[in-house]
Amino acid sequence: MGYFGDCFYNVAISPDGQTMASSGADNTVKVWQIATGQLLQTNIGHRGLVISVAFSPDGKTLASSSIDGTIKLWRTNC
């Protein structure tokens, strides 16, 4: 599992430990199933490198921030 040179800029693990969110230079936030490495979701909307990701305590929302100066909230499909 990996993209953008096989490394992620930042990762976060969901509260239930089942999924991982990653950010990178492709300006997206991706959500992966940890057990299988399957890509579950790709969130597109930032216009620059996504530098951080974090799950809400209930795991239903994912926050991301970018060098473009924006913070976005995403509903997780997991």
ROTOR-549021 format. One record per atom (N, C-alpha, C): residue number from 1; x, y, z; atom name. Coordinates in pm, 1 decimal, always signed. Example, Ala and Ser with C-alpha at 12.3 -4.5 7.8 and 13.67 -1.06 7.14 Angstrom:
% residues 2
   pos         xx         yy         zz   site
     1    +1319.0     -569.0     +780.0      N
     1    +1230.0     -450.0     +780.0     CA
     1    +1320.0     -330.0     +780.0      C
     2    +1285.0     -225.0     +708.0      N
     2    +1367.0     -106.0     +714.0     CA
     2    +1290.0       +3.0     +787.0      C
This chain:
% residues 78
   pos         xx         yy         zz   site
     1      +85.1     -115.7       +0.0      N
     1       +0.0       +0.0       +0.0     CA
     1      +89.7     +122.1       +0.0      C
     2      +62.4     +215.3      -85.9      N
     2     +138.5     +337.6      -88.3     CA
     2     +116.7     +413.6     -216.8      C
     3     +146.8     +539.2     -215.4      N
     3     +140.0     +621.1     -334.5     CA
     3     +235.5     +736.8     -315.7      C
     4     +259.5     +810.6     -419.7      N
     4     +351.2     +924.7     -421.2     CA
     4     +486.0     +879.4     -368.0      C
     5     +550.8     +796.0     -453.1      N
     5     +684.2     +749.3     -418.0     CA
     5     +685.9     +649.2     -304.9      C
     6     +576.1     +575.2     -286.6      N
     6     +565.0     +475.1     -182.0     CA
     6     +576.5     +532.3      -41.3      C
     7     +548.3     +659.1      -23.6      N
     7     +544.2     +712.5     +112.0     CA
     7     +428.7     +811.5     +123.7      C
     8     +380.1     +824.2     +244.6      N
     8     +269.6     +914.5     +274.4     CA
     8     +325.5    +1035.3     +347.4      C
     9     +257.6    +1145.7     +332.4      N
     9     +300.3    +1263.5     +406.9     CA
     9     +256.6    +1252.0     +552.4      C
    10     +134.9    +1204.8     +573.7      N
    10      +82.8    +1189.8     +709.2     CA
    10      -21.5    +1078.6     +709.4      C
    11      -39.3    +1012.7     +822.5      N
    11     -141.6     +908.7     +835.2     CA
    11     -214.5     +924.5     +968.4      C
    12     -335.8     +870.4     +973.5      N
    12     -414.7     +865.1    +1096.8     CA
    12     -488.5     +732.9    +1098.2      C
    13     -501.6     +673.1    +1215.1      N
    13     -573.7     +547.6    +1232.7     CA
    13     -710.2     +579.3    +1294.1      C
    14     -814.5     +516.7    +1240.9      N
    14     -949.5     +538.4    +1293.4     CA
    14     -959.0     +487.6    +1436.7      C
    15    -1053.4     +540.3    +1515.1      N
    15    -1067.1     +497.8    +1654.5     CA
    15    -1090.8     +347.7    +1671.8      C
    16    -1155.6     +283.3    +1574.3      N
    16    -1179.5     +139.4    +1587.1     CA
    16    -1062.0      +56.0    +1536.8      C
    17     -959.1     +120.7    +1484.1      N
    17     -839.3      +51.9    +1438.4     CA
    17     -855.2      -24.5    +1307.9      C
    18     -966.7       -4.7    +1238.8      N
    18     -994.4      -79.5    +1116.4     CA
    18     -947.2       -9.0     +989.3      C
    19     -941.9     +124.3     +992.1      N
    19     -905.6     +200.1     +872.5     CA
    19     -794.7     +300.0     +902.3      C
    20     -728.3     +341.9     +795.8      N
    20     -620.6     +439.3     +804.1     CA
    20     -644.5     +544.9     +696.6      C
    21     -624.3     +669.2     +731.7      N
    21     -630.0     +777.8     +634.0     CA
    21     -487.4     +821.2     +604.6      C
    22     -461.8     +854.7     +479.6      N
    22     -328.7     +901.0     +441.1     CA
    22     -340.4    +1027.6     +357.3      C
    23     -234.9    +1107.3     +362.9      N
    23     -229.4    +1228.9     +282.3     CA
    23      -96.3    +1233.0     +210.6      C
    24      -95.0    +1304.5      +99.2      N
    24      +28.9    +1312.1      +23.4     CA
    24      +30.9    +1427.3      -75.1      C
    25     +131.5    +1424.9     -159.8      N
    25     +155.3    +1533.8     -254.3     CA
    25      +56.3    +1535.7     -370.2      C
    26      -26.9    +1432.2     -382.3      N
    26     -124.2    +1431.9     -491.6     CA
    26     -251.2    +1509.7     -456.1      C
    27     -249.3    +1581.7     -344.4      N
    27     -358.0    +1670.6     -300.9     CA
    27     -484.2    +1595.1     -258.8      C
    28     -474.4    +1466.5     -231.9      N
    28     -591.0    +1388.5     -191.8     CA
    28     -574.7    +1332.4      -51.6      C
    29     -687.0    +1289.4       +3.5      N
    29     -690.4    +1215.2     +129.0     CA
    29     -748.5    +1079.0      +94.6      C
    30     -676.0     +974.2     +127.1      N
    30     -721.3     +839.3      +94.7     CA
    30     -747.4     +762.2     +222.8      C
    31     -848.0     +676.3     +217.2      N
    31     -884.4     +592.6     +331.4     CA
    31     -864.8     +447.1     +290.1      C
    32     -793.8     +373.0     +374.1      N
    32     -755.0     +235.1     +345.7     CA
    32     -808.6     +141.8     +453.3      C
    33     -839.9      +19.0     +414.4      N
    33     -870.8      -85.0     +511.2     CA
    33     -737.4     -144.0     +557.4      C
    34     -710.3     -140.3     +684.8      N
    34     -580.6     -182.0     +736.7     CA
    34     -554.8     -331.4     +713.8      C
    35     -652.8     -415.5     +739.5      N
    35     -631.9     -560.4     +731.7     CA
    35     -593.4     -608.2     +592.0      C
    36     -649.4     -543.5     +487.9      N
    36     -627.3     -589.8     +351.1     CA
    36     -542.8     -495.6     +266.9      C
    37     -530.1     -370.5     +310.1      N
    37     -460.3     -270.2     +229.2     CA
    37     -545.0     -214.8     +116.2      C
    38     -672.7     -249.0     +113.6      N
    38     -764.1     -204.0       +7.7     CA
    38     -795.7      -55.4      +22.3      C
    39     -788.7      +16.8      -89.9      N
    39     -828.9     +157.2      -92.2     CA
    39     -981.0     +163.0      -88.0      C
    40    -1036.4     +232.3      +11.1      N
    40    -1180.5     +241.3      +30.4     CA
    40    -1238.9     +371.2      -22.8      C
    41    -1160.7     +477.1      -19.2      N
    41    -1215.3     +609.5      -48.5     CA
    41    -1102.4     +702.7      -87.3      C
    42    -1127.3     +788.8     -186.1      N
    42    -1034.3     +895.6     -221.9     CA
    42    -1110.7    +1026.7     -217.0      C
    43    -1062.5    +1120.8     -136.9      N
    43    -1125.7    +1252.3     -123.1     CA
    43    -1042.9    +1355.0     -198.8      C
    44    -1107.5    +1422.5     -291.8      N
    44    -1041.3    +1522.7     -376.0     CA
    44    -1101.3    +1658.8     -344.4      C
    45    -1017.6    +1760.0     -328.1      N
    45    -1070.2    +1893.5     -301.3     CA
    45     -964.7    +1994.7     -263.9      C
    46     -853.3    +1949.9     -209.8      N
    46     -745.5    +2042.7     -177.2     CA
    46     -670.1    +2081.6     -304.8      C
    47     -608.7    +2197.5     -302.3      N
    47     -532.0    +2245.2     -417.7     CA
    47     -382.1    +2243.2     -393.8      C
    48     -341.1    +2178.5     -287.9      N
    48     -199.7    +2166.4     -254.7     CA
    48     -176.3    +2045.2     -168.3      C
    49      -51.5    +2020.7     -136.7      N
    49      -10.7    +1908.1      -52.8     CA
    49      -95.7    +1902.3      +73.4      C
    50     -151.1    +1786.4     +102.3      N
    50     -229.3    +1766.8     +224.4     CA
    50     -130.9    +1728.0     +334.3      C
    51     -122.1    +1812.4     +437.1      N
    51      -16.1    +1794.3     +536.7     CA
    51      -60.5    +1722.1     +663.3      C
    52     -191.4    +1715.7     +688.5      N
    52     -233.9    +1643.2     +808.0     CA
    52     -374.1    +1587.6     +790.3      C
    53     -399.6    +1476.6     +860.2      N
    53     -531.0    +1412.6     +862.2     CA
    53     -559.9    +1366.4    +1004.6      C
    54     -687.8    +1366.2    +1042.5      N
    54     -727.5    +1320.0    +1176.1     CA
    54     -872.9    +1275.1    +1172.2      C
    55     -901.1    +1164.4    +1240.8      N
    55    -1037.8    +1114.4    +1254.3     CA
    55    -1105.1    +1179.0    +1374.5      C
    56    -1236.2    +1196.4    +1366.2      N
    56    -1314.7    +1237.6    +1482.0     CA
    56    -1322.5    +1119.7    +1578.2      C
    57    -1357.4    +1143.7    +1703.7      N
    57    -1363.7    +1034.7    +1801.6     CA
    57    -1458.8     +920.9    +1762.7      C
    58    -1565.1     +951.2    +1687.5      N
    58    -1657.3     +844.9    +1646.2     CA
    58    -1617.7     +781.1    +1513.0      C
    59    -1513.5     +834.3    +1447.1      N
    59    -1464.3     +778.3    +1322.4     CA
    59    -1547.2     +809.4    +1199.4      C
    60    -1653.7     +888.6    +1213.4      N
    60    -1742.4     +917.6    +1101.0     CA
    60    -1699.6    +1039.0    +1019.5      C
    61    -1609.5    +1117.2    +1074.5      N
    61    -1561.7    +1236.9    +1006.3     CA
    61    -1410.0    +1236.4    +1004.8      C
    62    -1354.8    +1283.8     +895.4      N
    62    -1211.0    +1293.1     +878.1     CA
    62    -1178.9    +1438.8     +846.0      C
    63    -1083.1    +1495.8     +916.4      N
    63    -1039.5    +1633.4     +891.2     CA
    63     -904.2    +1630.0     +821.1      C
    64     -884.5    +1723.9     +729.6      N
    64     -755.2    +1734.7     +661.3     CA
    64     -719.1    +1881.0     +645.0      C
    65     -588.1    +1906.9     +643.4      N
    65     -541.3    +2043.2     +618.4     CA
    65     -434.9    +2038.3     +509.6      C
    66     -424.6    +2149.7     +438.7      N
    66     -337.1    +2155.5     +322.2     CA
    66     -253.5    +2282.4     +323.2      C
    67     -143.0    +2278.3     +249.2      N
    67      -61.9    +2399.0     +235.2     CA
    67     -134.1    +2505.2     +154.3      C
    68     -248.5    +2470.7      +94.0      N
    68     -327.3    +2572.6      +23.4     CA
    68     -404.6    +2661.6     +121.2      C
    69     -391.0    +2633.8     +253.2      N
    69     -453.8    +2716.9     +355.4     CA
    69     -594.2    +2672.9     +393.0      C
    70     -638.0    +2556.4     +345.1      N
    70     -773.2    +2511.1     +375.4     CA
    70     -772.9    +2393.6     +472.3      C
    71     -883.6    +2381.6     +542.4      N
    71     -914.1    +2265.9     +625.4     CA
    71    -1045.9    +2210.5     +571.9      C
    72    -1050.7    +2080.4     +550.6      N
    72    -1173.2    +2018.6     +497.7     CA
    72    -1217.0    +1907.2     +591.1      C
    73    -1349.2    +1889.0     +596.9      N
    73    -1409.9    +1779.2     +671.8     CA
    73    -1474.1    +1685.0     +571.0      C
    74    -1449.1    +1556.3     +588.8      N
    74    -1498.2    +1453.7     +497.9     CA
    74    -1581.1    +1352.5     +577.6      C
    75    -1689.7    +1307.5     +520.4      N
    75    -1766.4    +1198.8     +579.6     CA
    75    -1699.2    +1069.1     +536.1      C
    76    -1672.0     +981.5     +630.5      N
    76    -1609.1     +854.2     +594.3     CA
    76    -1718.2     +757.0     +550.2      C
    77    -1684.4     +674.6     +452.8      N
    77    -1778.5     +574.8     +401.0     CA
    77    -1754.0     +439.5     +463.1      C
    78    -1680.7     +435.7     +572.1      N
    78    -1640.8     +306.6     +629.9     CA
    78    -1724.5     +275.6     +752.5      C
